[in-house]
């Protein structure tokens, strides 16, 4: 039921009850008044007859008396009229034979006779006087102070009831007309003055729910007008909040460019449009190179300003219909609709390379960054959002590889590499549980006498279907996915257990050098190494931890604290692959290293490359000046061995001396070393 109907019914109900009570009170008062009027009229008539009747009574003029009685009884509300003397004898009488009370008392169906015998008349008068619907009235007839008789009159209430019904019907008719008129009037006023604005407000509210913000016209300053103003204020506030939420959900707050969500939406729209119109478009992924160095050296605030500047430069090189979006961090997406040729995308990418490389002044310094761009074409490289974004992303990572141009188009070979990477990643999740990892050990020898001193621990993955997988293939993947933490823990624990087995067998394994990934250099590394040493009853000198230079680029303070505490416990550290990364003497001064390892790329050309020989000679001299031991990796020829011995290199490692061995073959190697060392009275470094 609608509000207007409820309101009208309520008003009509209140009016009906009010008018009904008013009618009841009116009729009750009216009946009482009519009854008083009947009594008063009867008294007046009786008094007049009493004044006239004495002469007729004294003169026994019954004809006159009958005429008086008949005149009295002719009133429509008079049931009977009787004049009696002092002895209660009727002198004259008249009975209304049509009255139902008379017929009922006499027991007749039709009209009763006007005159009755005295005995029957007296009985009838007593019965009628006892009825509630008859009002008995008596008036004395007196002459000169002497009573001559009485006038008895019976007045019927039936007429009074008839009049009351007529009044009630009349009242009901009038009140019904009043209620109908008021209901219609109120309905019309309510509908046009109240319900129409309310209905308009409801319709506008539905529009707001659908995202259509329409204001309500305010034409008055009453309550409805103030309600409309309040609603308009609420609508404007909702519109502002929705616009704010829409911006926050779809735009990047730093660059004011679309974010990933809006970029995906626009890419979906462009796929549908290009499919209908049989057009091509290009999708680019842009990633800034070495952006982390800016954040680490200049702070994140400077990095944010750099990103905003780079975004503005890229946007300035694009068309109005092109989309630039920030995907997060230092990654951007560019959508180029209606592309003609693939070379057009290459031209745009070239302009974007120049835009990114423009110098930016940050905190008084000119900063130049470069980027890598991966490009995927629709429909050549995919027909869905997921495929295009994945392929453009893969092409971008290919562009970041050393020796590649900074602009790279996606190819089918890259797709195969992606699937291979995904399969390896899935297999890496279960490599420890399945027991597919194995350790290999490559011996390290003293350069001067060729004595064995220790071994580097190498990791091998024996895949059940693909056989041995090269560490250069799966180690970077494990580092990028974080799986290197579990793998590195297994390597440390397994190396400790293998050391204990060799020692229990009476062998002298020396020390084991274990490579650490940057992901492993966390606070829990100390606890892990303590557990490895304690569980296998090993001294700290049994392990040497190898760290590459790229690890030192992250958090100097945190890494230095971890390495310092471990070094204080007796563990040794070596800097691996020195010279291949961001080589800096500050690393050797800041961190507590015991050994420096020269990468095989410097050892290989020693006899033929004078510059390589000079560089190795300088590295050895520098390390010795800092009290560091030097290990040369990749020794594969006697000439290299002799050259390094001539430079006073401390230790050698390479295929010329020994290839990596599995645990069983290395056990045999240790036993052989023990036999060779006994006649000379000397032995390798023992740990017991």
Residue pairs with C-beta under 8 A, 6 or more apart in sequence:
3 195
3 198
4 187
4 190
4 191
4 195
7 186
7 190
8 183
8 186
8 187
8 190
11 182
11 183
11 186
12 179
12 183
15 178
15 179
15 182
15 183
16 175
16 179
19 175
19 178
19 179
23 168
23 171
23 172
23 175
26 167
26 171
27 164
27 167
27 168
27 171
30 164
30 167
31 160
31 164
34 160
34 163
34 164
35 135
35 157
35 160
38 77
38 135
38 155
38 160
39 135
39 137
39 155
41 75
42 78
42 135
42 137
42 153
42 155
43 137
43 139
45 72
45 75
45 153
46 72
46 137
46 138
46 139
46 151
46 153
47 139
49 68
49 72
49 83
49 139
49 141
49 151
50 139
50 140
50 141
50 142
50 151
52 68
53 65
53 68
53 83
53 141
53 148
53 149
53 151
54 141
54 142
54 143
54 148
55 61
56 62
56 64
56 65
56 68
57 65
57 83
57 85
57 91
57 141
57 143
57 148
57 149
58 143
58 148
62 91
62 92
65 83
65 91
65 92
66 92
66 94
68 83
68 92
69 81
69 82
69 83
69 92
69 93
69 94
70 81
70 94
72 78
72 81
72 94
72 151
72 153
73 80
73 81
73 94
73 95
73 96
76 159
77 155
77 156
77 158
77 159
77 160
78 96
78 153
78 154
78 155
78 156
79 95
79 96
79 99
79 101
79 102
79 128
79 134
79 154
79 155
79 156
80 93
80 94
80 95
80 96
80 102
80 124
80 125
80 128
80 152
80 153
80 154
81 93
81 94
81 151
81 152
81 153
81 154
82 90
82 92
82 93
82 94
82 121
82 125
82 151
82 152
82 153
83 90
83 91
83 92
83 93
83 141
83 149
83 150
83 151
83 152
84 90
84 91
84 149
84 150
84 152
85 91
85 148
85 149
86 147
86 148
86 149
88 122
89 118
90 118
90 121
90 122
91 149
93 115
93 116
93 121
94 114
94 115
95 102
95 112
95 113
95 114
95 115
95 116
95 121
95 124
96 102
97 103
97 111
97 112
97 113
97 114
98 111
98 112
99 156
99 158
100 158
101 128
101 131
101 133
101 134
101 156
101 158
102 112
102 124
102 128
103 109
103 110
103 111
103 112
105 124
105 127
105 128
106 112
106 124
116 124
125 136
125 152
125 154
128 134
128 136
128 154
129 136
129 154
132 157
133 156
133 157
133 158
134 154
134 155
134 156
134 157
135 154
135 155
135 156
135 157
136 152
136 153
136 154
137 152
137 153
137 154
137 155
138 150
138 151
138 152
138 153
139 150
139 151
139 153
140 147
140 149
140 150
140 151
141 147
141 148
141 149
141 150
141 151
142 148
194 224
197 216
197 224
197 228
198 224
200 216
200 217
201 216
201 227
201 228
201 231
204 214
204 215
204 216
204 231
204 235
205 231
207 213
207 214
208 214
208 235
208 238
211 242
213 235
213 236
213 238
213 239
214 235
215 232
215 235
215 236
216 228
216 231
216 232
217 228
218 225
218 228
218 229
218 232
219 225
249 259
249 261
250 258
250 259
250 261
250 262
250 265
251 257
251 258
251 259
251 262
252 258
252 259
252 325
252 326
254 304
254 307
254 308
254 311
254 326
255 307
255 308
255 311
255 312
255 326
256 311
257 311
257 315
257 324
257 325
257 326
257 332
258 266
258 323
258 324
258 325
258 326
259 325
259 326
259 327
259 328
260 325
260 327
260 328
260 333
262 325
263 323
263 325
263 327
263 333
263 335
264 385
264 389
266 323
266 325
266 335
267 283
267 335
267 385
267 388
267 389
268 385
270 281
270 335
270 337
270 378
271 378
271 383
271 384
271 385
271 388
273 279
273 337
274 280
274 281
274 337
274 378
274 379
275 379
275 383
279 337
279 338
279 339
280 338
280 339
280 340
280 377
280 378
280 379
280 380
281 335
281 336
281 337
281 338
281 339
281 377
281 378
282 335
282 336
282 339
282 342
282 344
282 345
282 348
282 375
282 376
282 377
282 378
283 333
283 334
283 335
283 336
283 375
283 376
283 377
283 378
283 388
283 389
283 392
284 333
284 334
284 335
284 336
284 345
284 348
284 349
284 352
284 373
284 374
284 375
284 392
285 327
285 331
285 332
285 333
285 373
285 374
285 375
285 389
285 392
285 393
285 395
285 396
286 314
286 331
286 332
286 333
286 334
286 352
286 356
286 371
286 372
286 373
286 396
287 330
287 331
287 332
287 371
287 372
287 396
287 400
288 307
288 310
288 330
288 356
288 369
288 370
288 371
289 369
289 370
289 371
289 372
289 400
290 369
291 303
291 306
291 329
291 330
291 369
293 553
294 302
294 303
294 306
294 362
294 367
294 369
295 302
295 303
296 553
298 362
298 363
298 365
298 367
302 362
302 363
302 367
305 360
305 362
306 360
306 362
306 367
306 369
307 326
307 330
309 360
310 332
310 355
310 356
310 360
310 369
311 324
311 326
311 332
313 355
313 356
313 358
314 324
314 332
314 334
314 352
314 355
314 356
315 324
316 355
317 348
317 351
317 352
317 354
317 355
318 324
318 334
318 336
318 348
319 336
321 337
321 338
322 334
322 335
322 336
322 337
323 333
323 334
323 335
324 332
324 333
324 334
325 332
325 333
325 334
325 335
326 332
326 333
327 333
333 389
333 392
334 348
334 352
336 344
336 345
336 348
339 345
339 377
342 377
342 409
345 375
345 377
345 409
346 375
346 407
346 409
349 373
349 375
349 407
350 407
352 371
352 373
353 370
353 371
353 373
353 406
353 407
356 369
356 370
356 371
357 368
357 369
357 370
357 371
358 368
359 366
359 367
359 368
360 366
360 367
360 368
360 369
361 367
370 406
371 406
372 396
372 397
372 399
372 400
372 406
372 408
373 396
373 399
373 406
373 407
373 408
374 391
374 392
374 393
374 394
374 395
374 396
374 397
374 398
374 399
374 408
374 409
374 410
375 392
375 395
375 407
375 408
375 409
375 410
376 382
376 388
376 389
376 391
376 392
376 395
376 409
376 410
377 409
377 410
378 388
381 387
381 388
381 391
381 392
381 410
382 388
382 390
382 391
390 418
391 410
391 414
391 415
392 410
394 410
394 414
394 415
394 417
394 418
395 408
395 409
395 410
395 411
395 414
396 408
398 404
398 408
398 414
399 405
399 406
399 407
399 408
421 477
424 469
424 473
424 474
424 477
425 477
425 481
425 483
427 463
428 474
428 477
428 478
428 481
428 483
428 487
429 483
431 437
431 461
431 487
432 486
432 487
432 490
434 464
436 461
436 462
436 463
436 464
437 459
437 460
437 461
437 462
437 487
437 490
437 491
437 494
438 459
438 460
438 461
438 462
438 662
438 663
439 457
439 458
439 459
439 460
439 491
439 494
439 495
439 498
439 662
439 663
440 457
440 458
440 459
440 460
440 660
440 661
440 662
441 455
441 456
441 457
441 458
441 512
441 660
441 661
441 662
441 663
441 666
442 455
442 456
442 458
442 653
442 658
442 659
442 660
442 661
443 452
443 454
443 455
443 653
443 657
443 658
443 661
443 666
443 669
444 452
444 453
444 454
444 455
444 456
444 510
444 513
444 631
444 651
444 652
444 653
445 451
445 452
445 453
445 651
445 652
445 653
445 657
445 658
446 453
446 650
446 651
446 652
447 632
447 641
447 644
447 645
447 648
447 649
447 650
447 651
447 652
448 645
450 657
451 677
451 682
451 684
452 510
452 673
452 684
453 510
453 511
453 651
453 684
453 685
454 509
454 510
454 511
454 512
454 513
454 544
454 685
455 509
455 510
455 511
455 512
455 513
455 666
456 512
456 513
456 515
456 546
456 653
457 491
457 495
457 512
457 513
457 514
457 515
458 471
458 660
459 471
459 475
459 487
459 491
460 468
460 471
460 662
461 468
461 469
461 471
461 474
462 468
463 469
475 484
475 517
477 483
478 484
478 487
478 517
479 517
479 518
479 519
482 519
484 517
484 519
484 520
485 519
485 520
488 516
488 517
488 519
488 520
489 528
491 514
492 514
492 528
492 529
492 532
492 543
493 531
493 532
493 535
495 512
495 514
495 532
495 543
496 532
496 533
496 535
496 536
496 538
496 542
496 543
497 536
498 512
498 663
499 509
499 512
499 536
499 538
499 542
499 687
500 536
500 537
500 538
502 509
502 667
502 670
503 509
503 687
503 688
505 667
507 667
507 670
507 671
507 674
508 670
508 673
508 674
508 683
508 684
508 685
508 686
508 687
509 670
509 687
510 684
510 685
510 687
511 541
511 542
511 543
511 544
511 572
511 685
511 687
512 542
512 543
512 544
513 543
513 544
513 545
513 546
513 574
514 543
514 544
514 545
514 546
515 546
515 547
515 548
515 576
516 525
516 545
516 546
516 547
516 551
517 551
518 550
518 551
518 554
521 547
521 551
521 554
521 558
521 559
521 562
521 563
522 562
523 562
525 562
525 566
526 562
526 565
526 566
529 543
529 566
529 571
530 569
532 538
532 543
533 539
533 540
533 542
533 543
538 687
539 570
539 687
540 569
540 570
540 571
541 570
541 571
541 572
541 687
542 687
543 571
543 572
544 571
544 572
544 573
544 574
544 594
544 595
545 566
545 571
545 572
545 573
545 574
546 573
546 574
546 575
546 576
546 597
547 563
547 573
547 574
547 575
547 576
548 575
548 576
548 577
548 581
549 575
549 577
549 578
549 580
549 581
549 582
549 583
549 587
550 581
550 582
551 559
552 559
552 587
552 591
553 582
556 590
559 591
560 590
560 591
563 573
563 591
563 592
564 592
566 573
567 573
567 592
572 594
572 595
573 591
573 592
573 593
573 594
573 595
574 593
574 594
574 595
574 596
574 597
574 631
575 587
575 588
575 591
575 593
575 595
575 596
575 597
576 597
577 597
577 599
578 596
578 597
578 598
578 599
578 619
579 598
579 599
579 601
579 602
579 615
579 619
580 599
580 601
585 622
587 593
588 596
588 623
588 626
588 628
589 626
593 628
594 628
594 629
595 628
595 629
595 630
595 631
595 651
596 619
596 623
596 628
596 629
596 630
596 631
597 630
597 631
597 632
597 633
598 616
598 619
598 620
598 630
598 631
598 632
598 633
598 649
599 633
599 634
600 633
600 634
600 654
601 634
602 612
602 615
602 616
602 619
603 616
603 632
603 633
603 634
603 635
603 640
603 644
603 654
604 634
604 636
604 640
605 612
606 612
606 613
606 616
606 639
606 640
606 643
606 644
607 613
607 637
607 639
607 640
607 643
613 643
616 632
616 644
616 647
617 647
619 630
620 630
620 647
620 648
620 649
623 629
623 630
624 630
624 648
629 650
629 651
630 649
630 650
630 651
631 649
631 650
631 651
631 652
631 653
632 640
632 644
632 649
632 651
632 652
632 653
632 654
633 653
633 654
634 653
634 654
634 655
635 641
635 644
635 652
635 653
635 654
635 655
635 656
635 657
636 654
636 655
636 656
637 656
638 656
640 654
640 656
641 652
641 656
641 657
644 652
658 669
661 669
673 684
674 683
674 684
677 683
677 684
